[in-house]
Amino acid sequence: MHLTKRFFTMNTLAVLFSIGLTILAVIIFVATYTKVLGREAGIEQFQRAFEVRAAISEIKKEALTLGFEGLLDKTYQQDLTDRVKVLNASAILIVGREVMFATQHFNKIDIEKSLMLSSESNRNEIELDGRTYLFNRADFKLSSGDSGILLLLAPIKVNTKVYWMLGIFTISFFTVVFLLMNAWISYKFSRSIIIPISRLKDAAVKIREGDLSGEISEDGEGEIRELGITLELMRIKLKESVYLQQKYDDNRKFLVSSISHDLKTPVTSIKGYIEGIIDGVAKTPEKMEEYLETARSKAILVNAMIDDLLLYSKLDLNQLPYHFEKSDLTSYFEDCVADHKYECEKANVAIALINELKEPVKVLIDGERLKRVVQNIIDNAMTYAGKANGKIDIILRETRTSAIIEIKDNGNGIPEDKLPFIFERFYQVDPSRKNGSGLGLAIAKQIIEGHDGKIWAKSAVGEGTGIMISLKKF
């Protein structure tokens, strides 16, 4: 429930509860007052006034039924006299301004005053000669054209002290109960609104100061609770952003440190070979060509390492866009095998595609990015494939929801304790054979995860290594 509706509802209930409790208290007060002070306390006036009012109303109703002529009957007048005497009341029959019958003598002035005051519809009590009377009046239209009136008067005693006490008690009790109810509502709202808002303020101050460690509790109700949830989500997002920023900073520092170390060796070699040529160490054309070719190969390695570093940095920062297209898996890898066939034959390594798919399989891929993955894996496989009869197999399989690609070599394999680390940056299974950036499989992992796929390895020492890729089928 919204705070405004809840506040309005609680205040309405407070008023209704206060009224109900006040009515109950007045009933108890009247009963107790009567019991303690007795009937003379004046409480019986309420009962008498009610009984008299009901009785004279009944007489009026009966008179209207009989008609004015019936009221002039002597028998009825005697009966009417007896009835009003029991009530300590009086009955007066008037035609025009002349009194035709009266159970008690009233002077002409009082009668005129009674007729004048009783004509006011909003009155049911009149003052005559210092006394208070309950009255009722029945009007008749006579055949002669005159108006007939039955006036019923019943004196009552008014004990103003009781009324004053009852009024003061009622107002005081209602005021006290209403104030207590409002105090209770204020207390409840302070617990459910003011205190939670104060905690949210403290939490916001901590966030402003950079302290994101404190969890924001979901206190309060309605909009306050929603505000707390929103602030907690904001804190979590900020904390994640700070963590990612710190991670990116650490990655950049690590990359700069690692690549600086890895670039130093080939750059030093290039420098040494060029200095050898300049200093005349390579005197013959054959020796000079050898030095230049070695320097060129080292420069190519440096260029590849820089390209890998830039690519990995973009992938790590999610700055490299993907252009996905639905492609046929078999056709795509037939092209990959054709692209690498010459390079593999030059390295004396056989490459083959083994298709175990029962029917065509479509996958959603970025062709250029996935080619980089295949190239990095094949480059590693060519490096570690068997020297005598090197072999690389690309095997296509499928499950109910995924396409599985395995790129397998017949090299020496990877020890089991080193297998979990081969997708980490700059990791080399055999540091003595370092001839790349060490980012090839790390880049492959980033690109495959960008395809919502999975990549892993299986290997056995002496039997070779298989890199497994899983992509969703479409």
Solvent accessible surface area in square Angstrom, and as a share of the most:
residue,aa,sasa,rsa
1,M,149,0.66
2,H,103,0.46
3,L,35,0.17
4,T,107,0.62
5,K,126,0.54
6,R,36,0.13
7,F,105,0.44
8,F,146,0.61
9,T,54,0.31
10,M,29,0.13
11,N,35,0.18
12,T,55,0.32
13,L,104,0.52
14,A,1,0.00
15,V,54,0.31
16,L,105,0.52
17,F,105,0.44
18,S,0,0.00
19,I,76,0.39
20,G,39,0.37
21,L,60,0.30
22,T,7,0.04
23,I,102,0.52
24,L,97,0.48
25,A,13,0.10
26,V,31,0.18
27,I,106,0.54
28,I,99,0.50
29,F,44,0.19
30,V,38,0.22
31,A,62,0.48
32,T,70,0.40
33,Y,24,0.09
34,T,27,0.15
35,K,178,0.76
36,V,110,0.63
37,L,83,0.41
38,G,24,0.23
39,R,133,0.49
40,E,138,0.62
41,A,10,0.08
42,G,3,0.03
43,I,18,0.09
44,E,52,0.23
45,Q,34,0.15
46,F,74,0.31
47,Q,97,0.43
48,R,80,0.29
49,A,21,0.16
50,F,147,0.61
51,E,91,0.41
52,V,1,0.01
53,R,84,0.31
54,A,56,0.43
55,A,27,0.21
56,I,1,0.01
57,S,44,0.28
58,E,95,0.42
59,I,3,0.01
60,K,59,0.25
61,K,131,0.55
62,E,59,0.26
63,A,0,0.00
64,L,90,0.45
65,T,115,0.67
66,L,86,0.43
67,G,20,0.20
68,F,6,0.02
69,E,119,0.53
70,G,22,0.22
71,L,0,0.00
72,L,69,0.34
73,D,73,0.38
74,K,159,0.67
75,T,105,0.61
76,Y,25,0.09
77,Q,12,0.05
78,Q,110,0.49
79,D,64,0.33
80,L,0,0.00
81,T,38,0.22
82,D,71,0.37
83,R,71,0.26
84,V,1,0.00
85,K,155,0.66
86,V,128,0.74
87,L,31,0.15
88,N,93,0.48
89,A,9,0.07
90,S,2,0.01
91,A,0,0.00
92,I,1,0.00
93,L,0,0.00
94,I,0,0.00
95,V,30,0.17
96,G,31,0.30
97,R,155,0.57
98,E,114,0.51
99,V,60,0.35
100,M,95,0.43
101,F,41,0.17
102,A,40,0.31
103,T,39,0.22
104,Q,90,0.40
105,H,163,0.73
106,F,24,0.10
107,N,75,0.39
108,K,146,0.62
109,I,139,0.70
110,D,19,0.10
111,I,15,0.07
112,E,62,0.28
113,K,75,0.32
114,S,1,0.01
115,L,9,0.04
116,M,123,0.55
117,L,25,0.12
118,S,11,0.07
119,S,75,0.48
120,E,74,0.33
121,S,121,0.78
122,N,135,0.69
123,R,87,0.32
124,N,77,0.40
125,E,68,0.30
126,I,1,0.01
127,E,86,0.38
128,L,2,0.01
129,D,128,0.66
130,G,76,0.73
131,R,124,0.45
132,T,20,0.12
133,Y,13,0.05
134,L,1,0.01
135,F,20,0.08
136,N,27,0.14
137,R,49,0.18
138,A,2,0.01
139,D,83,0.43
140,F,26,0.11
141,K,168,0.71
142,L,26,0.13
143,S,121,0.78
144,S,89,0.58
145,G,49,0.47
146,D,69,0.36
147,S,52,0.33
148,G,0,0.00
149,I,12,0.06
150,L,0,0.00
151,L,0,0.00
152,L,1,0.01
153,L,1,0.01
154,A,0,0.00
155,P,16,0.10
156,I,25,0.12
157,K,168,0.71
158,V,68,0.39
159,N,44,0.23
160,T,81,0.47
161,K,131,0.55
162,V,6,0.03
163,Y,98,0.37
164,W,174,0.61
165,M,68,0.30
166,L,34,0.17
167,G,30,0.29
168,I,105,0.53
169,F,60,0.25
170,T,44,0.25
171,I,122,0.62
172,S,54,0.35
173,F,57,0.24
174,F,65,0.27
175,T,61,0.36
176,V,83,0.48
177,V,13,0.08
178,F,62,0.26
179,L,110,0.55
180,L,116,0.57
181,M,37,0.17
182,N,42,0.22
183,A,58,0.45
184,W,127,0.45
185,I,6,0.03
186,S,69,0.44
187,Y,123,0.47
188,K,76,0.32
189,F,22,0.09
190,S,29,0.18
191,R,137,0.50
192,S,16,0.10
193,I,27,0.14
194,I,110,0.56
195,I,69,0.35
196,P,5,0.03
197,I,78,0.40
198,S,53,0.34
199,R,134,0.49
200,L,13,0.07
201,K,135,0.57
202,D,81,0.42
203,A,18,0.14
204,A,44,0.34
205,V,48,0.28
206,K,103,0.44
207,I,23,0.12
208,R,186,0.68
209,E,125,0.56
210,G,55,0.53
211,D,62,0.32
212,L,22,0.11
213,S,85,0.55
214,G,37,0.35
215,E,141,0.63
216,I,12,0.06
217,S,61,0.39
218,E,78,0.35
219,D,43,0.22
220,G,20,0.19
221,E,82,0.37
222,G,25,0.24
223,E,67,0.30
224,I,12,0.06
225,R,103,0.38
226,E,110,0.49
227,L,84,0.42
228,G,1,0.01
229,I,61,0.31
230,T,83,0.48
231,L,27,0.14
232,E,20,0.09
233,L,105,0.52
234,M,81,0.36
235,R,19,0.07
236,I,67,0.34
237,K,133,0.56
238,L,70,0.35
239,K,98,0.42
240,E,87,0.39
241,S,63,0.40
242,V,84,0.48
243,Y,142,0.54
244,L,76,0.38
245,Q,95,0.42
246,Q,109,0.48
247,K,89,0.38
248,Y,42,0.16
249,D,47,0.25
250,D,72,0.37
251,N,13,0.07
252,R,102,0.37
253,K,143,0.61
254,F,88,0.36
255,L,7,0.03
256,V,95,0.54
257,S,74,0.48
258,S,19,0.12
259,I,10,0.05
260,S,60,0.39
261,H,133,0.60
262,D,15,0.08
263,L,36,0.18
264,K,141,0.60
265,T,90,0.52
266,P,7,0.05
267,V,75,0.43
268,T,79,0.46
269,S,31,0.20
270,I,33,0.17
271,K,123,0.52
272,G,39,0.37
273,Y,70,0.27
274,I,74,0.38
275,E,76,0.34
276,G,9,0.09
277,I,34,0.17
278,I,132,0.67
279,D,109,0.56
280,G,28,0.27
281,V,92,0.53
282,A,2,0.02
283,K,175,0.74
284,T,70,0.40
285,P,104,0.66
286,E,125,0.56
287,K,84,0.36
288,M,74,0.33
289,E,121,0.54
290,E,95,0.43
291,Y,32,0.12
292,L,95,0.47
293,E,85,0.38
294,T,34,0.19
295,A,9,0.07
296,R,130,0.48
297,S,52,0.34
298,K,62,0.26
299,A,46,0.36
300,I,92,0.47
301,L,42,0.21
302,V,21,0.12
303,N,89,0.45
304,A,44,0.34
305,M,3,0.01
306,I,69,0.35
307,D,66,0.34
308,D,18,0.10
309,L,30,0.15
310,L,101,0.50
311,L,23,0.12
312,Y,14,0.05
313,S,31,0.20
314,K,96,0.41
315,L,11,0.05
316,D,20,0.11
317,L,47,0.23
318,N,127,0.65
319,Q,118,0.53
320,L,25,0.12
321,P,81,0.51
322,Y,56,0.21
323,H,128,0.57
324,F,81,0.34
325,E,120,0.54
326,K,126,0.54
327,S,27,0.17
328,D,32,0.17
329,L,0,0.00
330,T,25,0.15
331,S,55,0.36
332,Y,22,0.08
333,F,1,0.00
334,E,91,0.41
335,D,81,0.42
336,C,1,0.01
337,V,18,0.10
338,A,69,0.54
339,D,87,0.45
340,H,19,0.08
341,K,94,0.40
342,Y,163,0.62
343,E,76,0.34
344,C,0,0.00
345,E,106,0.48
346,K,161,0.68
347,A,48,0.37
348,N,102,0.52
349,V,8,0.05
350,A,62,0.48
351,I,12,0.06
352,A,45,0.35
353,L,45,0.22
354,I,72,0.36
355,N,73,0.38
356,E,89,0.40
357,L,22,0.11
358,K,197,0.83
359,E,117,0.52
360,P,109,0.69
361,V,6,0.04
362,K,85,0.36
363,V,1,0.00
364,L,67,0.33
365,I,1,0.00
366,D,7,0.04
367,G,28,0.27
368,E,122,0.55
369,R,61,0.22
370,L,1,0.00
371,K,73,0.31
372,R,64,0.23
373,V,0,0.00
374,V,0,0.00
375,Q,79,0.35
376,N,14,0.07
377,I,3,0.02
378,I,0,0.00
379,D,51,0.27
380,N,55,0.28
381,A,6,0.05
382,M,35,0.16
383,T,33,0.19
384,Y,66,0.25
385,A,7,0.05
386,G,22,0.21
387,K,162,0.69
388,A,93,0.72
389,N,113,0.58
390,G,4,0.04
391,K,98,0.42
392,I,0,0.00
393,D,18,0.09
394,I,0,0.00
395,I,15,0.08
396,L,0,0.00
397,R,76,0.28
398,E,55,0.25
399,T,73,0.42
400,R,211,0.77
401,T,76,0.44
402,S,21,0.14
403,A,0,0.00
404,I,23,0.12
405,I,1,0.00
406,E,2,0.01
407,I,3,0.01
408,K,87,0.37
409,D,14,0.07
410,N,51,0.26
411,G,5,0.05
412,N,110,0.57
413,G,19,0.18
414,I,23,0.12
415,P,47,0.29
416,E,151,0.68
417,D,102,0.53
418,K,69,0.29
419,L,34,0.17
420,P,95,0.60
421,F,88,0.37
422,I,8,0.04
423,F,27,0.11
424,E,92,0.41
425,R,65,0.24
426,F,27,0.11
427,Y,64,0.24
428,Q,37,0.16
429,V,33,0.19
430,D,46,0.24
431,P,96,0.60
432,S,99,0.64
433,R,86,0.31
434,K,79,0.34
435,N,94,0.48
436,G,25,0.24
437,S,5,0.04
438,G,14,0.14
439,L,0,0.00
440,G,18,0.17
441,L,21,0.11
442,A,4,0.03
443,I,0,0.00
444,A,0,0.00
445,K,74,0.31
446,Q,44,0.20
447,I,0,0.00
448,I,0,0.00
449,E,86,0.39
450,G,32,0.31
451,H,16,0.07
452,D,106,0.55
453,G,9,0.09
454,K,143,0.61
455,I,19,0.10
456,W,103,0.36
457,A,17,0.13
458,K,99,0.42
459,S,32,0.21
460,A,42,0.32
461,V,105,0.60
462,G,59,0.57
463,E,126,0.57
464,G,5,0.05
465,T,14,0.08
466,G,2,0.02
467,I,12,0.06
468,M,15,0.07
469,I,0,0.00
470,S,16,0.10
471,L,5,0.03
472,K,115,0.49
473,K,59,0.25
474,F,124,0.51
